[in-house]
Amino acid sequence: MHDFTAKKRSIVIYSFIGNMLEWYDFSLYGYFAAVISELFFPADSQFIALIKTFSIFAVGFLMRPIGAVLFGHFGDRYGRKKTLTTSVILMALSTVMMGLLPTHAEIGVWAGVFLTLCRLLQGLVIGGEFSGSVIYVIEHISPKKRGVFGSLANFSAFAGLLLGSTIGAMTTQLTDGTVYAPFAWRLPFIFGIVLGAIGLYLRLHMPETPHFIDLQNKKQIAKHPLLTTLREHPLDILKATLLGFLPSLGFYTCFVYLSSYVSLYLKLSHSVALIANTMGMIVILITLPWFGYLSDSVGRKPILMAGAITMIMIAYPLFLLIGHGTWMALLIAQIVFAIPISLCCAVTPTVLVEMFPTRLRYTAMSFPQNLANMAFGGTAPLVVTYLIQKTGSIVAPSFYLTLAGVVTLLAIFCIKETHQDSLYSK
C-alpha cells in the first residue's frame, strides 16, 4: 500500500510540475505586455501600441481550440503520456524563440510577424496541455479525492503564473535604471529552455493512465473523437463552454491584464503592480486545494455558485477601489478578486472531466475549455481596453466581469452534480 501511495504521489507531482512550467512560459507575454508594446509595436499613441500587443495576445488564443482538437485527437487515440510529452517540448521552444526575437528597431514590421508566429505556437500547445494534465491525474485518482486533486491542476498552473510574475518582478526591479534594462525582459523567456528540459524529463518518466489502458484493452478507442463528441454531446459542449466564461475572463482580466491597466491608467510602476499581482496569486494558491477538497464533500455546484455570485457582488466596488490609484488599494482588490476566481478554478477542471466519457474525454474536455479561453480569456485585455476607451470610465472592466458572473451562474444551474459519478461508467 505504501508503494502504491508513493507511486500515485509521483504521478501527481510529475504531471503538475510539467504543467506549472508550461504556464510559466505562456504567461510571460502578458506580464511584459507594456514593454513588448514599446519594442515591437512603436506608435505615437500608447493606447494603439497596447491594443496591437493585446491583439497578438488574443491571436495566441485563437489557436487554443485548434490545439485542443489536435492534442485531444492524439490524446484520445494514442494516449495521455505521449501527448503531454510532446506539448512540453513545443512550449519550451516557442518561449525561447520569443526571447531571442529582434525588435522593431532592428527588423521593422517583421518583428511583430515573428512574435505573432511564436504566440500562435504557444496557443496551439497550451490548448492541449492543461486539459491533458487534469485528465491524466484524475484518471489515476480515487473518486472520493477527484475534487482536491483536480484543483491541484489549476494550482500548478497558477504556480507557473506566479513563477512568471515573481521572476518578472525581480527582473524589472534588479535591472531598472541599469545598462541591462533594454534587454532584461528577454531573460525570463530564455530561461524557459531550462524549465522545458526539466518538464521533459518528468514527462518521460510518467506511466500511462489506467483508464486509457483499459480502453486499449477493450479496443474502444474512438476513431474520430471530435466528430463523435459533437454528435453525441452538443449540449454538454455548450454548457462546458459557458461554464468557462467567468474563470477565463476573471483570471485574464484580474491577474494578467491588471498589471498593464494600473501602469497605463493609474501610473503605478510596473514592478509594484507585479508585486500586488503576486500576492493575489498566493491567495489563490492557498485557497484552491481547500475549495477542491470541500467540493468532494458538498458537491461541485455549490462551490461554483459561490464563485459566480461573489464576482457579481464585488466586481464594481473593487474597480472603484483600484481607481484610488494607490498600491494598497490595488493589493486589497487583487486579494479579494482571488476568492471568486479560486472558487471557480478549483472545481471547473474536475467538473469537465466528470462530464464526458473516457474514450472522448481529452477532446471533449479540451475543446469547450479552450473555446471559452479563446472567446472570453484571450480577448479580455483587448475588450476591456476598448471598453475603457469608448466609455471613458476606468471601471468599465467591472461591467464585463459582472456579465461573466451572471452567464456562468446560469450555466451552473444547467449542469448536473457529478462529484459522486463513476468515471468508468461513462
C-alpha positions as CSV (number, residue, x, y, z in Angstrom):
1,M,0.0,0.0,0.0
2,H,2.9,2.3,0.8
3,D,4.5,1.7,-2.6
4,F,1.1,2.3,-4.3
5,T,0.7,5.6,-2.5
6,A,4.2,6.7,-3.3
7,K,3.6,5.9,-7.0
8,K,0.4,7.9,-7.1
9,R,2.3,10.8,-5.4
10,S,5.0,10.7,-8.0
11,I,2.4,10.7,-10.8
12,V,0.7,13.8,-9.5
13,I,4.0,15.6,-8.9
14,Y,5.5,14.8,-12.3
15,S,2.3,15.8,-14.1
16,F,1.7,19.1,-12.3
17,I,5.4,20.3,-12.3
18,G,5.3,19.9,-16.1
19,N,2.0,21.8,-16.3
20,M,3.5,24.5,-14.0
21,L,6.5,25.0,-16.2
22,E,4.3,25.4,-19.3
23,W,2.1,28.0,-17.8
24,Y,5.2,29.9,-16.7
25,D,6.2,30.0,-20.4
26,F,2.7,31.0,-21.6
27,S,2.1,33.8,-19.1
28,L,5.3,35.8,-19.7
29,Y,3.8,37.6,-22.7
30,G,1.0,39.1,-20.6
31,Y,3.3,40.2,-17.8
32,F,5.7,42.0,-20.2
33,A,2.9,43.4,-22.4
34,A,3.8,47.0,-21.6
35,V,7.4,46.5,-22.5
36,I,6.7,44.4,-25.6
37,S,4.3,47.1,-26.9
38,E,7.1,49.7,-27.0
39,L,9.7,47.4,-28.6
40,F,7.6,45.5,-31.2
41,F,4.8,47.9,-31.9
42,P,6.1,51.5,-31.6
43,A,3.3,54.1,-32.2
44,D,2.5,57.7,-31.5
45,S,-0.3,56.6,-29.2
46,Q,0.4,54.3,-26.2
47,F,-3.2,53.1,-26.5
48,I,-2.6,52.0,-30.1
49,A,0.6,50.2,-29.2
50,L,-1.1,48.4,-26.3
51,I,-4.0,47.4,-28.5
52,K,-1.6,45.9,-31.0
53,T,0.2,44.0,-28.3
54,F,-3.0,42.6,-26.7
55,S,-4.3,41.7,-30.2
56,I,-1.3,39.4,-30.5
57,F,-2.1,38.1,-27.0
58,A,-5.6,37.3,-28.3
59,V,-4.3,35.8,-31.5
60,G,-2.5,33.1,-29.5
61,F,-5.8,32.2,-28.0
62,L,-7.3,31.6,-31.5
63,M,-5.0,28.6,-31.7
64,R,-6.2,27.1,-28.4
65,P,-9.3,25.4,-29.8
66,I,-7.2,24.1,-32.7
67,G,-4.7,22.8,-30.2
68,A,-7.4,21.2,-28.2
69,V,-8.7,19.4,-31.2
70,L,-5.2,18.3,-32.4
71,F,-3.8,17.3,-29.0
72,G,-7.2,15.9,-28.0
73,H,-7.3,13.7,-31.0
74,F,-3.8,12.2,-30.2
75,G,-4.6,12.1,-26.5
76,D,-7.8,10.1,-27.1
77,R,-6.2,7.8,-29.8
78,Y,-2.6,7.3,-28.7
79,G,-2.5,8.1,-25.0
80,R,-2.2,10.9,-22.5
81,K,1.5,10.4,-21.8
82,K,2.8,10.8,-25.4
83,T,0.7,13.8,-26.0
84,L,1.8,15.6,-22.8
85,T,5.4,14.9,-23.5
86,T,5.1,16.5,-27.0
87,S,3.5,19.6,-25.5
88,V,6.3,20.4,-23.1
89,I,8.9,20.3,-25.9
90,L,7.0,22.6,-28.2
91,M,6.1,25.1,-25.4
92,A,9.8,25.5,-24.4
93,L,10.9,26.0,-28.0
94,S,8.3,28.7,-28.7
95,T,9.1,30.6,-25.5
96,V,12.9,30.6,-26.0
97,M,12.4,31.8,-29.6
98,M,10.3,34.7,-28.4
99,G,13.0,35.8,-26.0
100,L,15.6,35.8,-28.9
101,L,13.5,37.8,-31.4
102,P,14.9,41.1,-32.8
103,T,12.8,44.2,-32.2
104,H,11.0,46.6,-34.5
105,A,14.0,48.9,-34.4
106,E,16.2,46.1,-35.8
107,I,13.9,44.4,-38.5
108,G,10.8,46.6,-38.7
109,V,7.4,45.1,-39.1
110,W,8.9,41.6,-39.3
111,A,9.4,41.7,-35.5
112,G,5.7,41.7,-35.0
113,V,5.2,39.0,-37.5
114,F,7.7,36.6,-35.8
115,L,6.3,37.5,-32.4
116,T,2.8,36.5,-33.7
117,L,4.1,33.2,-35.0
118,C,5.7,32.3,-31.7
119,R,2.5,33.3,-29.9
120,L,0.5,31.1,-32.3
121,L,2.6,28.1,-31.4
122,Q,2.3,28.8,-27.7
123,G,-1.5,28.9,-28.1
124,L,-1.6,25.7,-30.0
125,V,0.4,23.9,-27.3
126,I,-1.4,25.2,-24.3
127,G,-4.7,24.2,-25.9
128,G,-3.8,20.6,-25.3
129,E,-1.6,20.8,-22.3
130,F,-3.8,21.9,-19.4
131,S,-6.7,19.6,-20.1
132,G,-4.4,16.7,-20.7
133,S,-2.7,17.2,-17.3
134,V,-6.0,17.4,-15.5
135,I,-7.3,14.2,-17.2
136,Y,-4.0,12.4,-16.6
137,V,-4.1,13.0,-12.8
138,I,-7.9,12.4,-12.3
139,E,-7.8,9.2,-14.2
140,H,-5.3,7.9,-11.6
141,I,-7.2,9.2,-8.5
142,S,-9.8,7.7,-6.2
143,P,-13.4,9.0,-6.8
144,K,-13.5,10.5,-3.3
145,K,-10.5,12.7,-4.0
146,R,-11.1,13.9,-7.5
147,G,-12.1,17.4,-6.4
148,V,-8.9,18.1,-4.4
149,F,-6.6,16.6,-7.0
150,G,-8.4,18.3,-9.8
151,S,-7.9,21.6,-8.1
152,L,-4.2,20.9,-8.0
153,A,-4.2,21.1,-11.8
154,N,-5.0,24.8,-11.6
155,F,-2.8,25.0,-8.5
156,S,0.2,24.0,-10.7
157,A,-1.0,26.4,-13.5
158,F,-1.2,29.3,-11.0
159,A,2.2,28.3,-9.6
160,G,3.6,28.6,-13.1
161,L,1.9,32.0,-13.4
162,L,3.2,33.0,-10.0
163,L,6.7,31.9,-11.0
164,G,6.4,34.1,-14.1
165,S,5.1,37.1,-12.1
166,T,7.8,36.7,-9.5
167,I,10.7,36.4,-12.0
168,G,9.2,39.3,-14.0
169,A,9.0,41.5,-10.9
170,M,12.6,40.5,-9.9
171,T,13.9,41.1,-13.4
172,T,12.3,44.5,-13.6
173,Q,13.4,45.5,-10.0
174,L,17.0,44.4,-10.4
175,T,17.6,45.9,-13.8
176,D,15.6,49.1,-13.6
177,G,17.9,52.1,-14.4
178,T,20.8,49.9,-15.4
179,V,22.5,49.2,-18.7
180,Y,20.8,45.8,-18.7
181,A,17.3,47.3,-18.7
182,P,16.7,47.3,-22.5
183,F,17.1,43.5,-22.9
184,A,16.3,42.3,-19.3
185,W,12.8,41.3,-20.4
186,R,14.4,38.6,-22.6
187,L,15.9,36.7,-19.7
188,P,12.7,35.1,-18.3
189,F,11.8,33.9,-21.8
190,I,15.3,32.4,-22.5
191,F,15.2,30.7,-19.0
192,G,12.3,28.6,-20.5
193,I,14.8,26.2,-22.0
194,V,16.0,25.1,-18.6
195,L,12.4,24.6,-17.4
196,G,11.5,22.8,-20.6
197,A,14.3,20.3,-20.0
198,I,13.1,19.6,-16.5
199,G,9.5,19.2,-17.7
200,L,10.6,16.8,-20.5
201,Y,12.5,14.6,-18.0
202,L,9.5,14.4,-15.7
203,R,7.0,13.6,-18.5
204,L,9.2,10.8,-19.9
205,H,9.0,9.1,-16.5
206,M,5.2,9.1,-16.2
207,P,3.1,5.9,-16.8
208,E,0.0,5.9,-19.0
209,T,-3.4,6.2,-17.2
210,P,-5.3,3.0,-16.2
211,H,-8.4,4.4,-17.9
212,F,-6.7,4.7,-21.3
213,I,-5.0,1.3,-20.9
214,D,-8.5,-0.1,-20.2
215,L,-9.8,1.5,-23.4
216,Q,-6.9,0.0,-25.4
217,N,-7.5,-3.5,-23.9
218,K,-11.2,-3.3,-24.7
219,K,-10.5,-1.9,-28.2
220,Q,-12.8,1.0,-27.6
221,I,-10.6,3.8,-28.9
222,A,-12.6,6.5,-30.8
223,K,-11.5,6.9,-34.4
224,H,-12.8,10.4,-34.8
225,P,-13.0,11.9,-31.2
226,L,-14.1,15.4,-32.3
227,L,-16.9,14.4,-34.6
228,T,-18.2,11.8,-32.1
229,T,-18.2,14.4,-29.4
230,L,-20.1,17.0,-31.4
231,R,-22.6,14.3,-32.4
232,E,-23.2,12.7,-29.0
233,H,-22.7,15.7,-26.6
234,P,-23.6,19.0,-28.3
235,L,-25.4,20.5,-25.3
236,D,-22.7,19.4,-22.9
237,I,-20.2,21.2,-25.1
238,L,-22.3,24.4,-24.9
239,K,-22.7,24.1,-21.1
240,A,-18.9,23.5,-20.6
241,T,-18.0,26.5,-22.8
242,L,-20.3,28.9,-20.8
243,L,-19.1,27.4,-17.6
244,G,-15.6,28.6,-18.5
245,F,-16.8,32.2,-19.1
246,L,-16.1,33.5,-15.6
247,P,-12.9,31.7,-14.7
248,S,-11.2,32.5,-18.0
249,L,-12.3,36.2,-18.2
250,G,-11.8,36.7,-14.5
251,F,-8.3,35.4,-14.4
252,Y,-7.1,37.2,-17.5
253,T,-8.7,40.4,-16.5
254,C,-7.7,40.4,-12.8
255,F,-4.3,38.7,-12.9
256,V,-2.8,39.2,-16.4
257,Y,-4.3,42.5,-17.7
258,L,-4.5,44.4,-14.4
259,S,-0.7,45.0,-14.1
260,S,-0.7,46.8,-17.5
261,Y,-4.0,48.5,-16.6
262,V,-2.7,50.2,-13.5
263,S,0.6,51.1,-15.2
264,L,-1.2,52.8,-18.1
265,Y,-4.3,54.4,-16.5
266,L,-3.2,54.9,-12.8
267,K,0.5,55.5,-13.4
268,L,1.6,52.9,-10.9
269,S,5.0,51.4,-11.6
270,H,5.0,48.0,-13.4
271,S,7.2,46.4,-10.7
272,V,4.8,47.5,-7.9
273,A,1.8,46.2,-9.9
274,L,3.5,42.8,-10.4
275,I,4.2,42.6,-6.6
276,A,0.4,43.1,-5.9
277,N,-0.3,40.5,-8.6
278,T,2.0,38.0,-7.0
279,M,0.3,38.5,-3.6
280,G,-3.1,37.9,-5.1
281,M,-2.0,34.7,-6.8
282,I,-0.5,33.5,-3.5
283,V,-4.1,33.7,-2.1
284,I,-5.4,31.7,-5.0
285,L,-2.7,29.0,-4.4
286,I,-3.6,28.8,-0.7
287,T,-7.3,28.5,-1.3
288,L,-7.5,26.3,-4.4
289,P,-6.9,22.9,-2.7
290,W,-9.3,23.8,0.1
291,F,-12.1,24.6,-2.3
292,G,-11.4,21.4,-4.2
293,Y,-11.4,19.4,-1.0
294,L,-14.7,21.0,0.0
295,S,-16.2,20.1,-3.4
296,D,-15.6,16.4,-2.6
297,S,-17.9,16.7,0.4
298,V,-20.6,19.2,-0.6
299,G,-20.5,18.8,-4.4
300,R,-19.2,20.8,-7.3
301,K,-22.2,23.1,-8.0
302,P,-22.3,24.9,-4.6
303,I,-18.7,25.9,-4.9
304,L,-19.1,27.1,-8.4
305,M,-22.3,29.1,-7.5
306,A,-20.4,30.7,-4.6
307,G,-17.7,31.9,-7.0
308,A,-20.1,33.3,-9.6
309,I,-22.3,35.1,-7.0
310,T,-19.3,36.6,-5.3
311,M,-17.9,38.0,-8.5
312,I,-21.3,39.6,-9.3
313,M,-21.2,41.3,-6.0
314,I,-17.6,42.6,-5.8
315,A,-16.5,43.5,-9.4
316,Y,-17.8,47.1,-9.5
317,P,-16.8,48.0,-5.9
318,L,-13.3,46.7,-6.3
319,F,-12.7,48.6,-9.5
320,L,-13.8,51.7,-7.7
321,L,-11.2,50.9,-5.1
322,I,-8.5,50.3,-7.6
323,G,-9.4,53.8,-9.1
324,H,-7.9,55.4,-6.0
325,G,-4.5,54.7,-7.6
326,T,-2.7,53.5,-4.5
327,W,-0.6,50.3,-4.1
328,M,-2.6,49.3,-1.0
329,A,-5.9,49.7,-2.9
330,L,-4.6,47.5,-5.7
331,L,-3.3,44.9,-3.3
332,I,-6.6,44.7,-1.4
333,A,-8.5,44.4,-4.7
334,Q,-6.3,41.6,-6.1
335,I,-6.5,39.6,-2.8
336,V,-10.4,39.9,-2.8
337,F,-10.6,39.1,-6.5
338,A,-8.6,35.9,-5.8
339,I,-11.5,34.4,-3.9
340,P,-14.2,34.0,-6.6
341,I,-11.6,33.1,-9.2
342,S,-10.2,30.5,-6.9
343,L,-13.7,29.1,-6.2
344,C,-14.4,28.6,-9.9
345,C,-10.9,27.5,-10.9
346,A,-10.7,24.9,-8.1
347,V,-13.8,23.0,-9.4
348,T,-14.3,23.6,-13.1
349,P,-11.5,21.3,-14.4
350,T,-12.8,18.3,-12.4
351,V,-16.4,19.0,-13.5
352,L,-15.4,18.9,-17.1
353,V,-13.5,15.6,-16.7
354,E,-16.6,14.2,-15.0
355,M,-19.0,15.4,-17.7
356,F,-17.5,13.3,-20.5
357,P,-16.8,9.6,-21.2
358,T,-13.2,8.2,-21.2
359,R,-13.0,7.5,-24.9
360,L,-13.8,11.1,-25.8
361,R,-12.5,12.8,-22.6
362,Y,-9.4,14.5,-23.9
363,T,-11.1,16.1,-26.9
364,A,-14.5,16.7,-25.2
365,M,-12.9,18.5,-22.2
366,S,-10.2,20.4,-24.1
367,F,-12.4,21.8,-26.9
368,P,-15.0,23.8,-24.8
369,Q,-12.5,24.8,-22.2
370,N,-10.2,26.3,-24.8
371,L,-13.1,27.7,-26.8
372,A,-14.1,29.6,-23.6
373,N,-10.5,30.8,-23.1
374,M,-10.3,32.0,-26.7
375,A,-13.6,33.8,-26.7
376,F,-13.5,35.2,-23.2
377,G,-10.0,35.0,-21.8
378,G,-7.7,35.7,-24.7
379,T,-9.8,38.7,-25.8
380,A,-10.3,40.1,-22.3
381,P,-7.4,42.6,-22.3
382,L,-8.4,43.8,-25.8
383,V,-12.1,44.1,-24.9
384,V,-11.7,45.9,-21.6
385,T,-9.1,48.2,-23.1
386,Y,-11.6,49.0,-25.8
387,L,-14.5,49.5,-23.3
388,I,-12.4,51.9,-21.3
389,Q,-11.6,53.9,-24.4
390,K,-15.2,54.0,-25.6
391,T,-16.9,54.7,-22.2
392,G,-14.2,56.9,-20.8
393,S,-14.6,55.1,-17.5
394,I,-11.8,53.1,-15.9
395,V,-14.3,50.9,-14.0
396,A,-15.6,49.5,-17.4
397,P,-13.9,46.1,-16.8
398,S,-16.2,45.5,-13.9
399,F,-19.3,45.5,-16.1
400,Y,-17.8,42.7,-18.2
401,L,-16.9,40.7,-15.1
402,T,-20.4,41.1,-13.8
403,L,-21.8,39.8,-17.0
404,A,-19.5,36.8,-16.9
405,G,-20.7,36.0,-13.4
406,V,-24.4,36.1,-14.5
407,V,-23.8,33.9,-17.6
408,T,-21.7,31.4,-15.6
409,L,-24.3,31.2,-12.9
410,L,-27.0,30.3,-15.4
411,A,-24.7,27.6,-16.9
412,I,-24.1,26.1,-13.4
413,F,-27.9,25.7,-12.9
414,C,-28.0,23.7,-16.2
415,I,-25.4,21.1,-15.3
416,K,-25.9,18.0,-13.2
417,E,-24.0,17.3,-10.0
418,T,-21.1,15.0,-10.8
419,H,-19.0,14.6,-7.7
420,Q,-20.3,11.0,-6.9
421,D,-20.3,9.8,-10.5
422,S,-18.0,6.9,-11.6
423,L,-15.6,7.7,-14.5
424,Y,-15.7,4.1,-15.6
425,S,-19.5,4.2,-16.1
426,K,-19.0,7.0,-18.7
